[in-house]
Amino acid sequence: MKLAITGKGGVGKTTVASLLARLYAAEGNTVLAIDANPDANLASALGLPQDEARRITPIAEMKDLVEERTGAKPGAQVPFFKLNPRVDDIPDRFSATINGVKLLIMGTVKKGGGGCMCPESALLRNLMNHLLLRESEVVILDMDAGVEHLGRGTAHAVNAFIIVVEPGRRSIQTAEAITSLAKDLGIKRCYVVGSKTRSDDERRFIVESMPDYEVLGFINYSPKIIEADLKGMGVFDADPKAVEEARRIKQRLEDIHKEGR
């Protein structure tokens, strides 16, 4: 199972990604979680103390690795470097294992824009291709509202594109924009998870506002989730109710996958 989880900033997509990753790991699966957010915090959501999470170096910032694999220094304006660098050993060498989940933090390209073709961009792109096209384990990608981490050659490898929305017009508008970008890449399996909902009215609002989407379920508003964030705890360990909500979402997703939809 390979899942891409996205949505407007602050809607709770990292919470959803961390819960699903921990659930798959608890079943004995080998799980690789990929943090592709500019403001990476999936490590903390998985349960790694924040001071330890800050010590993890994103792949894009590993200057020696980038130069070794591409033949050019990060940020260098050079005419030639390897566009297809070796990446197969990176998941095992540079991932951090947190509560049974292997975590890779991708990082962002800081010079020339996220879409530039520079050494670090080439490394990240080839790594993403490897993770989605060749890895046989469960892969969960936590990404921002853009889909630049996915290319046309890799998008088809994603089993489900999950858009997390909260009860609000701006969140739903962002979801619609994400869907448009996803369709441009040929991604057809887009689903919705509602987040931070407090009442039946808010859950109904999301369902009725998105009639063309299948809503997999809801991670409702919970003070325990907020408290977990403040304390640097994993949501999986802090809120059993949220875990059960995520379990139902996971089951629904697997049922749909078995049905071939």
Number of C-alpha atoms within 10 A of each C-alpha: 17 21 21 21 23 29 28 21 17 13 19 20 25 28 27 28 28 24 26 22 28 24 21 20 18 14 8 9 15 16 25 26 29 25 24 23 22 14 12 21 20 25 30 25 25 28 22 20 15 16 10 10 18 14 8 15 15 18 21 21 16 13 15 12 18 22 18 12 20 21 17 22 19 22 15 13 12 11 7 11 17 15 18 13 19 15 17 14 9 15 18 13 9 16 20 20 17 16 15 19 24 21 25 26 24 23 20 20 21 15 14 11 11 13 11 13 15 26 28 31 24 21 26 22 21 17 22 21 20 17 23 25 16 11 14 12 14 19 24 24 27 26 25 23 19 16 16 14 20 20 15 12 12 19 23 17 18 20 21 23 22 26 27 31 29 26 21 12 13 12 20 21 14 19 24 15 14 22 22 13 16 22 13 11 18 15 20 17 18 21 20 25 25 24 23 18 20 13 11 8 11 18 21 13 16 25 19 11 15 15 9 10 16 13 22 18 21 23 26 19 15 14 10 15 24 14 14 19 19 9 13 19 21 25 26 26 16 18 16 12 15 23 20 15 16 25 17 16 21 18 12 15 21 15 12 13 14 9 8 7 11
